[in-house]
């Protein structure tokens, strides 16, 4: 029978506190590199079958029986102490890992094919059972089978690769973490992995961080308002009203503008090519007349909408999305340091256009992504961006559009922006920001949860719905990106 026990053990199950289906202590032969959140496996054989119990390290405990208070008191008062070299060789000095029991499994070998039967946390590890770093067989228990892998890294403390299933991205991904923890780097990794599978993706790039990476991957950069102008008529009258609400404050004027836009939209969608945004003013003027508005009201509402169109001069005839997505696969829309309002409107208008084209089956399934999600869908604010993005989060997987949203401020983002994505990837976050996220990591014990603010740069905890991930994973993100990382902070001094 093929054995599981290939690598050397790092320790044994100790029974200082008897191991149970909840907790176990591991006597560490090799404590170097063993960290909280890391997975270990206690392996044993019973009745000719092999079993593994998956453990997650909570904390490392250092034991030294020669350093108990009574011994130290004796040394202090007598001045007697063994030489350091002899002291280090005294018995009773060792390290324990306190672990929680996560799952268990049974392994069988059927004519050379290894099969794994998941048992759940139903059996305790045996005392003195050897403990190993997690392996790829145990990894099958933690995750589902991945058919279209997006390789993002390895489990911390092991050589076991971690990959996301590409199809799961249609159920959206939320990437959270403080500044400089590795969020943009991970987006670059996903950009490369999606490109390998030739999956179309549209990225919103506010600071030009992905321009070089896009070129290296054979994609195309389009500057909003220049190379790409989204269609105004793809928005609904309600969305148009949200977009101009700061320009047209009175309900009567807003009703006139909305009616004019509805007429403009209907005519534009039925035309051979979209009407230029400037034609909207004619339809608003006609709506004002049909509403029996006074001349000063007519002038007021048209001048206000004109001011909006001048300030947000980004609308036009769009691009041939089908052609661009098939030819380039990766489209990076560059905003060139635009202000928040322009970014929100640009993102919302583009996403709405993509949603309509997907509903009509005119473009392939795709992945979209944007950073600063707390700015796009802020908590407690209703804007065109929040309406469009939240609708996409709810129905995107049915349309065939997945969203990757990234933020360093989960406390400031609309709740649906954090709760709707099926996969969450969390880098180090402050305690204040993390408090808002507690419910997303229900499978993490309190001791481990408290360690998230201290995660190393480049490592993250991945959590997902049960059909994607049975248990949260502690992952070191790949460091071997092929494309240039554009999100580095410049040095103040050389």
NULUMVEX-90537 format. One record per residue: x, y, z of N, C-alpha, C in turn; residue in three letters. Coordinates in steps of 0.2 Angstrom, whole numbers, plus 5000, padded with zeros to 4 digits. Example, Ala and Ser with C-alpha at 12.3 -4.5 7.8 and 13.67 -1.06 7.14 Angstrom:
BEGIN
506649725039506249785039506649845039ALA 506449895035506849955036506450005039SER 
END
This chain:
BEGIN
500449945000500050005000500450065000UNK 500350114996500750174995500650215001UNK 501150235004501150275011501150345010UNK 500850385015500750455014501450485017UNK 501750445021502250475026502950485022UNK 502950535018503550535014504050585017UNK 503850645018504250695021504450685029UNK 504950715031505150695038504650735043UNK 504550705048504050745053504350795056UNK 503950845058504250905062504050905069UNK 503750845071503550835078503050785080UNK 502750775086502350725088501750755092UNK 501150725091500650745096500850725103UNK 500750775107500950775114500250765118UNK 500350735124499650735128499750775135UNK 500150825135500150865141499350885142UNK 499050905137498350915137498050855132UNK 497650805134497450755130497150785123UNK 497450755117497150785111496450765110UNK 496050815107495350795107495150815099UNK 494450815098494250835091494250915091UNK 494450945096494451025095495251045095UNK 495651025100496351045101496850995102UNK 497451005100497950965101498651005102UNK 499050975106499751005106500250965102UNK 500750995099501250965095501850975098UNK 502250925100502950935102503350945096UNK 503751005095504051015089504850995090UNK 505050955085505750935084506050995080UNK 505751025076505951085072505451135072UNK 505651185077505151245077505251295072UNK 505851295069505951345064505451345058UNK 505151405057504751405051504051395053UNK 503851365059503151345061502851415063UNK 502251435060501951495062501251485063UNK 500951535067500251535068499851535061UNK 499351505060498951505054499151445049UNK 499751415051500051365046499651305048UNK 499551265042499251195043499751145044UNK 499651095048500051035049499550975049UNK 499850915048499450855048499750795052UNK 499350775057499550715061499250655057UNK 499750605056499550545052499650485056UNK 499250435055499250375059498950325055UNK 499050255057498750205054498350165059UNK 497750135056497350095061496950045056UNK 497049985058496649925055496849925047UNK 497449945046497749945039497550005035UNK 497250055038497050115034497450175037UNK 497550215032497950275034497450335035UNK 497550375041497150435042497550495043UNK 497250545042497650615043497150655047UNK 497450695052497050745055497350815054UNK 496950855051497250925049497250975055UNK 497751005057497851045062498051115060UNK 497751165063497951235062498351265068UNK 498951295067499351315072498951385075UNK 498851385081498651445085499251485088UNK 499651455091500251485094500751435096UNK 501351465097501951425098502151445106UNK 502251385110502351395117503051365118UNK 503451405122504151385124504151365131UNK 504351305132504351275139505151265141UNK 505251285147505951275150505851265158UNK 505851195159505751175166506251205171UNK 506851215168507451245172507351325173UNK 506751355171506651425172506051435175UNK 505851385179505251405183505451455189UNK 504951485191505051545196505551515202UNK 505351455205505751425210506451415209UNK 506651395203507251385201507651445200UNK 507351495197507651565196507751595202UNK 507351585207507351615214508051585217UNK 508051525216508651485219509351515216UNK 509351515210509951545207510151615209UNK 509551655209509751725211509951735218UNK 509751695223509951695230510551665231UNK 510751615227511351575229511951595224UNK 511751625219512251645214512551595210UNK 512251535211512451475207512051465200UNK 512351455195512051445189512551405184UNK 512251355181512551315176512851355170UNK 513451335168513751375162513151365156UNK 513151415152512651425147512651365142UNK 513251335140513251275136512851215139UNK 513051205146512651145149511951165150UNK 511751225151511051245153510651225146UNK 510951245140510551235134510451155133UNK 510851115136510751045135510351005140UNK 510051045145509651015150509050995147UNK 508750935150508150915148507550955150UNK 506950955147506450995149506351065145UNK 506851075140506751135136506551115129UNK 505951135127505651115121505051165119UNK 504851155113504251205111503651165109UNK 503151185110502451155109502051205104UNK 501751175099501251215095500551195098UNK 500151245100499451235101499151245095UNK 498751185093498351185087497651175088UNK 497251195083496551175083496451115078UNK 496051075079495851015074495351045069UNK 495551045063495151075058494751025054UNK 495050965053494650915049495050845049UNK 494750795047495150735046494850695040UNK 495350645038495150615032495450545032UNK 495250495028495450435027495750425020UNK 496250385019496550385013496650305011UNK 496450295004496450225002496850224995UNK 497150174993497450174987497150114983UNK 496750144977496350094973496750084967UNK 497150034966497550014960497950074958UNK 498250104962498750164961498450234961UNK 497750234962497450294963497250314970UNK 497550364972497450384979496750414980UNK 496350394984495650424986495650444993UNK 495250504994495250535000494550535002UNK 494350515008493650515011493650565017UNK 493350625016493350675021492850655027UNK 493150655033492850635039492550695043UNK 492750755042492650805046493050805053UNK 492950855057493350855063493050805068UNK 493050735066492650685070493150645074UNK 493850645073494250595077494850645079UNK 495050625085495650665088496250635085UNK 496850675085497450645083497750595089UNK 498050545087498350495092498950525096UNK 498950515102499650535106500250505102UNK 500750545102501350515099501350505091UNK 500750525088500650525081501150575078UNK 501550555072502050605069501650655066UNK 501850715066501550775063502050795057UNK 501750815051502050835045501750905043UNK 502150935039501850995035501350965031UNK 500851015029500250995025500550975018UNK 500250925015500450895009499850905004UNK 499950884997499450894992498850854993UNK 498950794997498350754998497850785003UNK 498150815009497750845014497450905011UNK 497750945006497451005003496850984999UNK 496750924997496050904994495550914999UNK 495650905005495150915010494950985011UNK 495451035011495351105012494951135006UNK 495051115000494751144994494451094990UNK 494051124985493751074980494251064974UNK 494051024970494551014964494551074959UNK 495151094958495151154953495351124946UNK 494951144942494951114935495351174930UNK 495251234932495551284928495951334933UNK 496551314935496851344940497151414938UNK 497051464943497451524943497951524949UNK 498551504947499051494953499251564956UNK 499151564962499251634966499851624971UNK 499951564973500551554978500551484981UNK 500851484987500851424991500651434998UNK 500451375001500251375008500851395012UNK 500751445017501351465021501651405025UNK 502251395025502651335028502651275024UNK 502451275018502451215014502551235006UNK 502651175002502751184995502051174991UNK 501551164995500851154992500651214988UNK 500551204982500251264978499551284979UNK 499351344979498651364980498451394974UNK 497851374971497551404965496851414966UNK 496651474963495851484963495651454956UNK 494951434957494651404951494451464947UNK 494551464940494451524936493651534936UNK 493251484935492551494935492251524941UNK 492551514947492351544953492351624953UNK 492751654949492851724949492251754946UNK 491751724943491151744941490651764947UNK 490851734953490551744959490851794963UNK 491351834960491651894962492251874968UNK 492651924968493251914973493351984976UNK 493451984983493552044986494252044989UNK 494752084988495452084990495452144995UNK 495652135001495652185007496352185010UNK 496652245012497252245015497452315016UNK 497952325021498152395021498652415016UNK 498852475016499352505011499952465011UNK 500252445005500852415005500852335007UNK 500352305008500352235010500352185004UNK 500152204998500252164992499652154988UNK 499152204989498452194985498552204978UNK 498952254976499052274969499452214965UNK 499952194969500452144967499952084965UNK 499552064970499052004968498652014962UNK 498352074961497952094955498452074949UNK 499052094949499452084944499552014943UNK 499651974948499651894947499051874944UNK 498451894946497851864943497751894936UNK 498051954935498051974928498451924923UNK 499051904925499451864922499051794921UNK 498851764926498551704926497851704921UNK 497451754922496951754917497151764910UNK 497651804909497951804902498151734899UNK 498451694904498651634901498051584899UNK 497551594902496951554900496551594895UNK 496751654893496451694887495751714890UNK 495651724896495051754899494951824898UNK 494451854894494451924894494351964900UNK 494752024901494652064907494752134906UNK 494352174910494352244909494552274916UNK 495052314916495352334922495252414922UNK 495052444928495052514929495652534932UNK 496052574929496752594932496752674933UNK 496652694939496652764941497252794940UNK 497852764942498452794943498952774937UNK 498752734933499252704928499652654930UNK 499452614935499952564938499952504934UNK 499452494930499452424926499652444918UNK 499852494917499952514909500452464906UNK 501052464910501652424907501452354907UNK 501152324913500952254913500452234907UNK 499952284906499552274900499852264894UNK 500352304893500752304886501152234886UNK 501452214891501852154892501352094890UNK 500752094892500352044891499952044885UNK 500052094880499752094874499052134874UNK 498952164880498252204880498352274877UNK 497852314879497852374876497652424881UNK 497952484882497752534886497352584883UNK 496752604886496352654883496252714888UNK 496352774886496252824891495552854891UNK 495152854896494452874897494452944894UNK 493952954890493753024887494153034881UNK 494652994879495053004873495052944869UNK 495352884871495352824867494652794867UNK 494352804873493752764874493252814878UNK 492652824875492052864877491452824878UNK 491252804884490652764885490052794882UNK 489552754881488952784878488452804884UNK 488252864883487752894888487152864888UNK 486852834882486252804881486152734884UNK 486752704886486752644890486452644897UNK 486452714900486252724906485452724906UNK 485152704912484452714913484252784915UNK 483652804914483452874916483552884924UNK 483452834928483552834935484352844936UNK 484752804933485452814933485752884931UNK 485452904926485552974924485453024929UNK 484853024932484653064937485153064943UNK 485353004945485853004950486553034948UNK 486653034942487353064939487353134940UNK 486753164938486653244938486353274944UNK 486253234949485853264955486253324958UNK 486853324958487253384961487253444956UNK 487053434950486953494946486253514945UNK 485753474946485053494945484753474951UNK 484753524956484453504963483753504964UNK 483353544960482653544962482253484959UNK 481753454962481353404959481053414952UNK 480853474951480453484945480953484939UNK 481553524940482053524935482353454934UNK 482453414939482653344938482153304934UNK 481553314935481053274932481053294924UNK 481153354923481253384916481853344913UNK 482453354916483053324913482953244912UNK 482653214917482553144917482153124911UNK 481553164910481153144904481453164897UNK 481853214897482253234891482753174890UNK 483053154895483553094894483253034891UNK 482653014894482252954892482152964885UNK 481853014882481753024875482353024871UNK 482953054873483553054870483852974869UNK 483752944875483952874875483652824870UNK 482952834870482552794866482752804859UNK 482852874857482952884850483652864848UNK 484152874853484852854852484952774851UNK 484552734855484652664855484352634848UNK 483852674845483552654839483852674833UNK 484352724834484752754828485252704826UNK 485452714820486052674817486652674821UNK 486752734824487352744828487152794834UNK 487452794839487252834845487252904844UNK 486752944846486753014846487353044850UNK 487553104847488153134852487753164858UNK 488153164864487853184870487653254870UNK 487853294865487653364865486953374863UNK 486653314859485953314857485453314863UNK 485753294868485353284874484953344876UNK 485353404875485053464877484353484873UNK 484353464867483753474863483153434865UNK 483253374868482753334870482553364877UNK 482953384881482853414888482353484886UNK 482553514881482153574880481453564878UNK 481453504874480753484872480353464878UNK 480653424882480353404888480053464893UNK 480453514893480353574897479653604894UNK 479653604888479053634884478453594886UNK 478553524885477953484886477753484894UNK 478153504898478053514905477753584907UNK 477653624902477453694902477853734907UNK 478553714907478953754911479053824909UNK 479253874914479353934912480053944908UNK 480153994905480754004901481354004905UNK 481354034911481854034916482053964918UNK 481553924919481653854921481953814916UNK 481753824910482053794904482753814903UNK 482953874904483653894903484053874909UNK 483753874915484153844921484253774920UNK 483853734918483953654918484453644912UNK 484353674906484753664901485453684902UNK 485553744905486253764907486553724912UNK 486153694916486453644921486753584918UNK 486353554914486453494911487053504906UNK 487153564903487653584899488353584903UNK 488253614909488853614913489053544915UNK 488653504916488753434918489153404912UNK 488953404906489253374900489953404899UNK 490053464900490653494900491153474905UNK 490953464911491353444916491553374916UNK 491053334913491153264912491153244905UNK 491653274901491653264894492053194892UNK 491653144894491953074893491453034889UNK 490853054887490453014884490453024876UNK 490252964873490352964865490052904862UNK 490352874857490152824853490452754856UNK 490852754861491152694864491652664859UNK 491752594860492152554855491852494853UNK 492052454849491852394847492052344852UNK 491652334857491952294863492052224861UNK 491652194857491752124854492452114851UNK 492552164846493252164843493852164848UNK 493752214852494352234857494452174862UNK 493852144864493952084869494252024866UNK 494052014859494251954856495051964854UNK 495152024852495852034849496352044855UNK 496252084860496652104865496652064872UNK 496052034873495852004879495852044885UNK 496452084886496552124892496452204890UNK 495952234893495852304891495952344898UNK 496452394898496552434904496352504903UNK 495852524906495552594905495852634910UNK 496252684907496652734911496252794913UNK 496352814919495952874921496352934922UNK 497052924922497552984922497353034928UNK 497353004934497253044940496653084940UNK 496153054938495453094938495253094945UNK 494753144946494453154953493953094954UNK 493753094960493253044962492653034959UNK 492353094957491653094954491753064947UNK 492253084943492353064937492552994936UNK 492952964941493052894942492452854943UNK 491952874947491352844949490952844942UNK 490852894939490452894933490752854927UNK 491452864927491752824921491652744923UNK 491752724929491652654930490952634929UNK 490552674932489752654932489552644924UNK 489752694920489552694913489852634909UNK 490452624911490752564907490452504909UNK 490352494916490052424918489352414916UNK 488952474915488252464913488252444906UNK 488752474902488752454895488952384894UNK 489452364898489652294897489052244899UNK 488652264904488152224907487552214901UNK 487452274898486952264892487252224887UNK 487852234885488152194879488152114881UNK 488252104887488252034889487552004889UNK 487052044892486352024892486152004884UNK 486452044880486252034873486651984869UNK 487151954873487651904871488051924865UNK 488251994865488652024860489352024862UNK 489552004868490252004870490351934874UNK 490951914875491051854879491051864886UNK 491051814890491051814898491751854899UNK 491751894905492351924906492451944914UNK 493051964916493151984923493352064923UNK 493052094927493152164928493452174935UNK 493852234936494152244942494252314943UNK 494252334949494452404951494652414958UNK 495152454959495352464966495052524969UNK 495152544976494852594979494152584979UNK 493852524981493152504980492752544985UNK 493052574991492752614996492552684993UNK 492952704987492752764984492252754979UNK 492152694976491652684971491052664974UNK 490952624979490352604982490452624990UNK 490452684991490552704999489952685003UNK 490052675009489552655013489052715015UNK 488452705015487952755016487852805011UNK 488152805005488052855000487652814994UNK 487252854991486852824985487152864979UNK 487452834974487652864968487552814962UNK 487752844956487652804950488152744951UNK 488752754954489152694954488952644959UNK 488652664965488452614969487852574967UNK 487452604963486852574960487052524955UNK 487452544950487752494945488152434948UNK 488652454952489052404954488752354959UNK 488252374963487852324967487452284963UNK 487152304958486752264953487152214950UNK 487752234948488252184945488452134950UNK 488552154956488752104961488152054962UNK 487552074962487052034963486851984957UNK 486952014951486751974945487351954940UNK 487951974942488451964937488651894935UNK 488551854940488751784938488251754933UNK 487651774933487151754928487251784922UNK 487551844922487651884915488351854913UNK 488751834917489451814915489951864915UNK 489851904921490351954922490551954929UNK 491251934930491451934937491851994939UNK 491852014946492052074948492652054953UNK 493252094952493752094957493752164960UNK 493552174966493552234970494152234975UNK 494452294976495052294980494952354984UNK 495152354991495052414995495552405001UNK 495752455004496152455010495652485016UNK 495052495015494552525020493952485019UNK 493852425022493252385022492752425026UNK 492952465031492452495035492052545031UNK 492352575026492052625022491752605016UNK 491652545015491352515009490652495010UNK 490252495005489552465006489552395008UNK 489152375012489152305015489152255010UNK 488752265005488652214999489352204996UNK 489752254995490352254992490852204995UNK 490752195002491152145006490852075006UNK 490152075007489852015008489651975002UNK 489552004997489251974991489851934987UNK 490451954987490951914983491051844987UNK 491051794983491151724986491851714989UNK 492351744986493051734988493251804991UNK 493551794997493851855001494651835002UNK 495051885000495751875001495951935005UNK 496251925011496351975016497051975018UNK 497452035016498052045019498052075026UNK 498552105028498552135035498152195035UNK 497752195040497252255041497252275048UNK 497152345049497152365056496552335060UNK 496652345066496052315071495452345069UNK 495452415068494852455067494452425061UNK 494852415055494552395049494352315050UNK 494752285053494652205054493952195058UNK 493852235063493252225067492652225062UNK 492552255057492052255052491952185049UNK 492552155048492552095044492452025048UNK 492352035055492351975059491951915056UNK 491351935054490851885052491151845046UNK 491551875042491851835036492251785037UNK 492551775043493051725045492751685051UNK 492151655050491851625055492251555057UNK 492651535052492951465054493651485057UNK 493851545058494451555062494351565069UNK 494751535073494751545080494951615082UNK 494751635088494851705090495651715090UNK 496051675093496751685093497051695086UNK 496851655081497151665075496851735072UNK 496251745073495851805070496251865072UNK 496451865078496851925081497551935078UNK 497751885074498451895071498451925064UNK 497851925061497851955055498152025054UNK 498052065059498452135058499152125058UNK 499452075060500152065060500452015054UNK 500052005049500251955044500851995040UNK 501251945038501851975034501652005028UNK 502052055025501852075018501952025013UNK 501452015009501451965004501151905006UNK 500851895012500451845014499751865015UNK 499251815014498551835015498151775017UNK 497551785020497151735022496551735017UNK 496451675014495951665009495351635012UNK 494751665011494151635014493651625008UNK 493151585008492651575003492051545006UNK 491551545001490951505003491151425003UNK 490751385007490951315008491051275002UNK 490651294997490751254991491451274987UNK 491751324989492351344986492951324990UNK 492951344997493451325002493151305008UNK 493351245010493051215016493351255022UNK 493951275021494251305027494751365024UNK 494851415028495251475026495951455025UNK 496251485020496951465019497451525020UNK 498051505023498551555024499051545019UNK 499151595014499451595008500051645007UNK 500651625005501151665003501051674995UNK 500851744993500751754986501351744982UNK 501351724976501851714972502251774971UNK 502951774971503351824970503751834963UNK 503551784959503851774952503451804947UNK 503151864948502751894942503151904936UNK 502951894930503251914924503251984922UNK 502652014924502552084922502752134927UNK 502852194925503152244929502552274934UNK 502752274940502352294946502352374946UNK 501752404945501752474944501552514951UNK 501352474956501152504962501652514968UNK 502252514966502752524971502752594973UNK 502952604980502952674982503652704981UNK 503752764978504452784976504852804983UNK 505452794982505952814988506052884989UNK 505952914995506152984996506852994995UNK 507252944997508052954997508252894993UNK 508852894989509052844986509352784990UNK 
END
